[in-house]
Amino acid sequence: MRGALLVLVLIAAGAVLVPASVADSPARARADASIVAGSLGDFGTLSARGDAERTDDQITVEDSGIVVGAAEAVARASRAGGRGTARAAALARRIDLFDGLVTATLARRTATATAAGVVSAGRISGLTVEARQIGDIRKPSRYTLSDGGSVVVNKGRAAIRVTLGAPRGEFPAGTTVDIAVARASAGDAVVATPTPTPMATPTATPAKKKAKAGKRRKAPKVRERLTGQRYAFPVYGKASVADDFGAARQIGAHQGNDVFGPFGAPVLAVADGVVEKVGTLPISGNRLWLRTSAGDEFFYAHLSAFSPDAVNDRRVKAGTVLGFTGNTGDAEPTPPHVHFEIHPGGKDAIDPHAILLAWQENRDVPPGAWLARHGADTAQRPGALVEVRDFIAGE
C-alpha cells in the first residue's frame, strides 16, 4: 500500500510541474464608425467587436448646428484564424455645419486595421469654408477660420473636423464637430508555452532573456502618400487578398500579398508611374515593376500575360491595365493571382495587407482606357505577350 501511495503522489507532483500551454491574449478586433462626433454629440454610430458586422445606409442628421442629408456607416470585425482584422467606413453627403460656415457635398473616411497597424484614407468633395470654394480634397489639409478656429480635413480619424475659435451663436469657443469618423484596431492572438519548473535544489536565477514572440514583423510607419491620394486596387473586379506576408517560400519569406481573382482578370497600375523591368523569370514568372515620382515601387508577379502598356519606361496612369492574373513561374500549382509588393521609397518591402484592403474599400480610380473600351472581358487581349524570356535583367 505504501508503494502504491508513493506512485500516486509522484504522478500528482508531475502534473503540477508541467502546466499546459495558455493563451496570453486572444485575437482582438474593433471597428467604430460615426457620421457625426464631437462636442455636440455622436450621431449614426456603429460598433463591431470580435466577430461582427454592422451596416446602416439610412442615416440623416438634423440637429442644432449640424445637417447631414444622407449618410452610410459600416463597421466590421473578425478574428478568424487567430488574426484580428477590422474595417470602419463612414460616408456623409450634403453637409452643412454652423449655418453655412462649412459645407461639403461629400465626406468619406475609412480605417483598416491588422496586427501590422492601421491605414486610414478618405476624401472630401465640394468643400466650402466661410463661403470660399475649396473643391475636392484628397490630401490632409488645414484651413483657418476668421475667428481663429480651424477646419482640418483628411487627417486622423475624421474626414472633417471643425473647431470654433470664438463663440458663434449658442456655441461656445472650442466647440468641435467631426464628420465621417472611422476608427479601427486589431491584433493577432499570442500563445505562450511556460517552461516546466522541476522541483530541485534552489540555484542562482540566470538573467532573463527577451522572449522572441512568434508574431509577424510590424510594418514601418507608412507615409500619407500611400493612402491619402488616388490609388487603384491592383486587380479589377472581384478579388480576395491573402494575408501571407512573411510566410515561408522557396526563396525565403514572402515579401508581399497574393491577390486572387478569376483567370485573366485585368491587373492595374495602382498609381501614376513608370513601368520597369518587364520580363519573365523562373520563379516570378511574368513580372514587372512600377515606380512613382515619389520613389515608391510596386512589384507584380505571376501574370498570365502582359498588356500593350507593359513596356519598359512607359509612363502610365493609375488604373492602366498592365497585364492579367495567372500562375506563371513557380505559382503553377496555385489558383490564378498576382503577387504584389510595396516598397516605400524603393526600400525594403512592407506588409501591404492593410493598404490593399483600404484601396479595395475605396476603389475611387475610374477604369483606364483599355478597360473603358473592352471591359473586364479578357477573351481578346490586344497585343498581349504570353511570355518574355529575360536572361539579362537577372531579377
matplotlib code that plots the C-alpha trace (Angstrom):
import matplotlib.pyplot as plt

x = [0.0, 2.8, 4.4, 1.1, 0.5, 4.0, 3.4, 0.2, 1.9, 4.7, 2.1, 0.3, 3.5, 4.4, 1.0, 1.8, 5.3, 4.3, 1.4, -0.5, 0.0, -2.1, -3.2, -1.8, -4.3, -6.8, -7.0, -8.7, -10.7, -12.7, -14.2, -16.2, -17.9, -19.7, -21.3, -21.0, -19.0, -17.6, -18.8, -22.4, -22.9, -22.5, -24.9, -25.1, -22.5, -21.9, -19.6, -18.3, -16.3, -14.7, -16.6, -19.4, -20.6, -22.9, -24.1, -26.6, -27.4, -30.4, -28.8, -29.7, -28.8, -30.5, -29.5, -28.5, -25.5, -25.3, -27.1, -26.2, -28.6, -27.7, -25.1, -23.9, -21.7, -20.0, -18.2, -16.7, -14.5, -13.1, -10.8, -10.7, -7.7, -6.4, -5.7, -7.6, -8.8, -11.2, -12.7, -14.7, -16.1, -18.3, -19.8, -21.7, -23.4, -24.9, -23.1, -23.9, -22.2, -23.0, -25.4, -23.2, -19.8, -18.5, -20.3, -19.4, -21.2, -19.4, -17.0, -15.7, -13.2, -12.1, -9.8, -8.5, -6.6, -4.5, -1.7, 0.7, -1.1, -3.9, -4.3, -6.7, -7.9, -10.6, -11.7, -13.8, -15.9, -17.3, -15.8, -16.5, -15.1, -16.8, -18.3, -14.8, -14.9, -12.2, -13.4, -12.3, -9.6, -7.7, -4.6, -4.6, -5.3, -6.0, -7.9, -8.0, -11.4, -11.7, -12.5, -9.2, -10.7, -9.8, -11.1, -8.9, -9.7, -8.5, -6.4, -6.7, -10.0, -12.3, -12.8, -13.7, -13.0, -14.3, -13.2, -14.7, -12.1, -14.8, -18.4, -20.9, -24.5, -25.3, -22.0, -19.0, -15.4, -13.7, -16.8, -15.7, -17.6, -16.2, -17.8, -17.3, -15.3, -13.7, -11.7, -10.2, -7.8, -6.7, -4.2, -3.3, -3.6, -0.5, 0.1, 2.9, 4.1, 5.6, 8.8, 8.3, 9.7, 11.0, 11.4, 15.1, 17.7, 17.5, 20.2, 21.1, 18.5, 20.0, 19.4, 16.1, 16.3, 13.9, 11.4, 11.2, 7.5, 6.1, 4.4, 4.6, 7.0, 5.4, 5.4, 7.1, 5.0, 3.6, 3.7, 0.4, 1.3, 0.4, -3.1, -4.1, -4.1, -5.8, -4.7, -6.2, -6.7, -4.3, -6.9, -10.0, -13.3, -13.9, -10.7, -9.5, -6.3, -4.3, -2.8, 0.5, 3.3, 6.3, 5.1, 7.8, 8.6, 11.1, 13.5, 12.7, 10.0, 7.1, 7.6, 4.1, 0.4, -1.2, -4.3, -6.6, -9.1, -10.6, -8.0, -7.2, -8.7, -7.1, -4.2, -3.9, -1.3, -2.0, -0.6, 0.8, 4.3, 6.9, 6.9, 10.2, 11.9, 9.2, 10.1, 10.0, 11.9, 11.7, 10.2, 8.4, 7.0, 5.8, 6.7, 7.2, 7.8, 6.0, 7.9, 6.2, 7.7, 7.9, 10.2, 7.7, 8.0, 5.4, 6.2, 3.8, 4.5, 2.9, 1.0, -0.6, 0.2, 1.2, -0.9, 0.3, 1.1, 3.6, 6.6, 9.8, 10.0, 6.3, 4.6, 1.1, -1.8, -3.4, -6.0, -4.0, -4.1, -0.6, -1.4, -3.7, -3.9, -2.3, 0.1, 3.3, 6.7, 6.6, 2.9, 1.7, 0.0, -1.9, -5.1, -4.7, -3.5, -0.9, 1.9, 2.0, 4.7, 5.0, 8.5, 8.1, 10.9, 12.3, 13.5, 12.5, 9.1, 6.4, 3.4, 0.8, -2.3, -3.9, -3.1, -4.5, -7.7, -8.0, -7.6, -10.1, -12.6, -12.2, -11.9, -12.2, -10.0, -12.0, -11.1, -8.3, -8.7, -8.3, -10.9, -13.2, -13.0, -13.0, -14.5, -13.5, -13.9, -10.3, -11.2, -9.4, -6.2, -4.8, -1.0, -0.7, 2.6, 2.3, 5.9, 9.1, 12.4, 14.6, 18.1, 19.8, 18.0, 18.6, 16.0]
y = [0.0, 2.4, 1.8, 2.4, 5.6, 6.8, 6.4, 8.4, 11.3, 11.4, 11.4, 14.3, 16.2, 15.7, 17.2, 20.3, 20.6, 20.8, 23.3, 23.3, 26.0, 29.0, 31.9, 35.1, 37.1, 36.1, 37.9, 41.3, 43.3, 46.5, 48.9, 52.1, 54.4, 57.6, 60.1, 62.9, 63.1, 65.9, 68.4, 68.4, 64.7, 61.5, 60.6, 57.5, 55.5, 51.8, 49.5, 46.0, 43.8, 40.4, 38.8, 41.1, 43.3, 46.3, 48.5, 51.3, 53.3, 55.2, 57.9, 61.6, 64.2, 67.4, 69.0, 72.4, 73.4, 70.2, 69.0, 65.8, 65.0, 61.3, 59.0, 55.5, 53.7, 50.3, 48.5, 45.0, 43.0, 39.5, 37.2, 34.3, 32.0, 33.9, 37.0, 40.2, 42.5, 45.4, 47.9, 51.0, 53.4, 56.5, 58.4, 61.7, 63.7, 67.2, 68.6, 72.0, 73.0, 76.1, 77.5, 77.6, 78.1, 74.9, 72.9, 69.9, 67.6, 64.5, 63.4, 59.9, 58.3, 54.6, 52.8, 49.3, 47.6, 44.4, 43.4, 45.4, 48.7, 51.0, 52.5, 55.5, 57.0, 59.4, 62.3, 65.5, 66.8, 70.2, 71.8, 75.4, 77.3, 80.6, 80.7, 80.2, 77.5, 74.9, 72.0, 68.4, 67.5, 64.2, 65.2, 66.2, 69.9, 72.7, 76.0, 78.8, 80.4, 84.2, 83.7, 81.9, 78.4, 75.7, 73.2, 70.1, 67.5, 64.0, 63.7, 61.4, 59.6, 62.3, 63.3, 66.9, 68.4, 72.0, 73.8, 77.2, 79.8, 82.2, 81.9, 81.5, 82.0, 79.4, 77.5, 78.5, 78.8, 75.5, 73.6, 70.8, 68.8, 65.7, 64.5, 60.9, 59.3, 55.9, 54.1, 50.5, 48.4, 44.8, 42.3, 38.7, 36.0, 35.4, 32.0, 31.3, 28.0, 28.3, 26.4, 23.4, 24.2, 21.0, 20.6, 20.9, 22.5, 26.3, 27.7, 31.2, 32.7, 33.5, 36.8, 36.9, 36.9, 38.9, 36.4, 36.1, 36.3, 34.4, 37.5, 38.8, 41.7, 45.0, 47.2, 50.6, 53.7, 54.3, 57.8, 59.5, 59.4, 55.7, 56.2, 59.8, 60.1, 58.2, 54.6, 51.8, 48.3, 46.0, 43.5, 44.7, 43.2, 40.6, 39.7, 38.5, 39.4, 36.7, 37.8, 36.0, 38.5, 36.8, 33.2, 30.7, 30.4, 28.6, 31.6, 32.9, 34.9, 36.0, 39.7, 40.6, 39.5, 37.3, 38.9, 36.2, 36.7, 34.9, 33.8, 36.7, 39.4, 42.7, 43.8, 47.5, 50.1, 51.2, 54.7, 57.0, 55.9, 54.4, 50.7, 49.0, 45.5, 43.9, 40.3, 36.6, 34.7, 31.1, 32.0, 35.3, 34.2, 37.2, 40.2, 43.9, 46.9, 50.2, 53.3, 56.6, 60.1, 59.8, 56.8, 54.2, 50.9, 48.2, 44.7, 42.4, 38.7, 35.5, 37.4, 35.2, 37.8, 41.5, 44.3, 46.6, 49.2, 46.9, 48.3, 49.5, 53.2, 53.7, 56.3, 55.1, 56.4, 54.7, 52.3, 51.4, 47.7, 46.2, 42.5, 39.7, 37.4, 34.0, 31.5, 31.6, 30.9, 28.8, 29.6, 26.9, 24.7, 27.7, 29.4, 32.5, 35.6, 38.4, 38.5, 42.2, 44.0, 47.6, 49.2, 52.7, 54.9, 51.9, 50.3, 47.0, 45.6, 46.2, 44.2, 45.5, 43.9, 46.8, 49.1, 46.7, 46.4, 50.2, 50.5, 47.8, 49.5, 52.9, 51.8, 55.5, 55.4, 55.1, 52.4, 53.1, 53.5, 49.8, 48.8, 51.6, 50.1, 46.3, 46.0, 43.1, 40.5, 39.3, 36.9, 39.4, 40.9, 43.1, 42.8, 40.7, 38.9, 35.4, 35.1, 37.2, 35.5, 37.9, 36.4, 39.8, 41.5, 38.6, 39.9]
z = [0.0, 0.8, -2.6, -4.4, -2.4, -3.3, -7.0, -6.9, -5.1, -7.8, -10.6, -9.0, -8.5, -12.2, -13.2, -11.2, -12.7, -16.4, -16.9, -20.2, -22.9, -22.3, -24.5, -23.2, -25.3, -27.9, -31.3, -31.0, -33.5, -33.1, -35.5, -34.9, -37.5, -36.7, -39.1, -36.5, -33.3, -31.1, -28.6, -29.9, -29.5, -31.6, -34.4, -36.6, -34.6, -35.3, -33.4, -34.1, -31.6, -32.0, -34.9, -36.0, -38.9, -38.7, -41.5, -41.8, -45.0, -43.8, -41.7, -41.7, -39.1, -38.4, -35.1, -33.8, -35.9, -37.9, -41.0, -42.9, -45.7, -46.2, -44.8, -44.5, -41.9, -41.9, -39.0, -39.5, -37.1, -37.5, -35.5, -38.0, -37.7, -34.7, -36.8, -36.0, -38.8, -38.6, -41.0, -40.4, -43.0, -42.8, -45.7, -45.3, -48.0, -48.2, -45.1, -43.6, -40.3, -38.2, -40.8, -43.8, -42.0, -43.6, -46.2, -48.4, -50.9, -49.6, -46.9, -46.6, -44.1, -43.8, -41.4, -41.9, -39.1, -38.9, -36.5, -38.7, -38.0, -39.1, -42.6, -42.9, -46.1, -47.3, -49.5, -49.4, -52.4, -52.9, -49.7, -48.9, -45.9, -45.0, -48.5, -50.0, -52.7, -51.9, -54.0, -53.9, -51.4, -51.1, -49.1, -45.4, -45.3, -42.8, -43.2, -40.7, -39.8, -39.4, -35.7, -35.2, -35.4, -37.9, -40.4, -40.8, -43.5, -44.3, -41.2, -38.2, -37.6, -39.1, -42.7, -41.5, -38.1, -37.4, -34.3, -33.4, -32.3, -30.8, -29.7, -32.6, -31.5, -28.9, -29.4, -27.2, -28.4, -28.6, -29.9, -32.2, -34.8, -36.5, -39.7, -41.1, -38.3, -38.8, -36.1, -36.1, -34.1, -34.3, -33.0, -33.6, -30.9, -28.8, -27.3, -24.8, -23.5, -20.0, -19.3, -16.9, -13.4, -11.9, -8.1, -7.5, -5.2, -5.4, -7.7, -8.9, -11.2, -14.6, -16.3, -18.2, -22.0, -24.1, -25.5, -29.2, -29.9, -32.9, -34.2, -37.7, -38.2, -37.7, -40.8, -40.5, -40.4, -43.9, -45.2, -46.1, -49.8, -49.8, -48.5, -48.9, -52.7, -55.6, -55.7, -57.7, -56.4, -58.4, -59.6, -61.5, -60.4, -57.7, -55.8, -52.4, -50.6, -48.8, -45.5, -46.2, -45.8, -44.2, -45.0, -45.9, -49.6, -51.7, -51.8, -48.3, -46.5, -48.7, -49.4, -50.5, -50.6, -53.2, -54.7, -56.1, -58.9, -61.9, -64.5, -66.9, -64.6, -65.6, -63.4, -62.9, -62.2, -58.6, -59.1, -61.8, -62.6, -64.9, -65.9, -65.4, -65.7, -67.8, -68.3, -67.3, -64.6, -63.4, -60.0, -60.6, -64.0, -66.0, -63.8, -63.8, -61.6, -61.3, -59.9, -58.9, -58.9, -55.1, -55.4, -54.2, -56.1, -56.6, -57.8, -59.8, -60.5, -61.9, -64.6, -67.3, -69.9, -70.3, -71.8, -74.6, -72.0, -70.2, -71.8, -70.1, -69.4, -70.4, -68.2, -67.1, -65.1, -62.1, -63.4, -66.6, -67.4, -67.2, -67.5, -66.4, -63.4, -63.8, -62.2, -64.2, -62.7, -59.5, -59.0, -61.4, -58.7, -57.3, -58.4, -60.6, -58.8, -58.8, -56.3, -55.2, -53.2, -51.8, -51.4, -49.9, -51.3, -53.2, -49.9, -48.2, -48.8, -46.1, -45.2, -47.8, -46.4, -44.6, -47.5, -50.1, -48.0, -47.8, -51.6, -52.2, -49.9, -51.7, -55.4, -56.4, -59.5, -62.8, -65.2, -67.6, -71.4, -72.2, -69.7, -70.9, -74.4, -73.6, -70.1, -67.9, -70.7, -71.4, -74.2, -76.5, -75.3, -78.0, -78.2, -75.0, -74.5, -73.3, -72.3, -72.5, -71.8, -69.7, -69.4, -69.0, -66.1, -63.7, -61.2]

ax = plt.figure().add_subplot(projection="3d")
ax.plot(x, y, z, "-o")
ax.set_aspect("equal")
plt.show()
